[in-house]
């Protein structure tokens, strides 16, 4: 099952949900069904250890080991 990222329109919480494609997402914080799906860049690994060691996903000089912390998202 894929992981989707959402922002709750009720409480503003951002969350990741592991769900089937036909499941209706529900906010874990307030129970609202009013969620907006966020764009999530694809994660691709070609060889190596599985961690990014150089470069950046968003133009910063730091490696992108944690997208949200790196890019301030």
Secondary structure, 3 states (H helix, E strand, C coil): CEEEEEEECCCCCEEEEEECCCCCCCCCCCCCCCEEECCCCCCCCCCCCCCCCCCCCCCCCCCCCCHHHHHCC
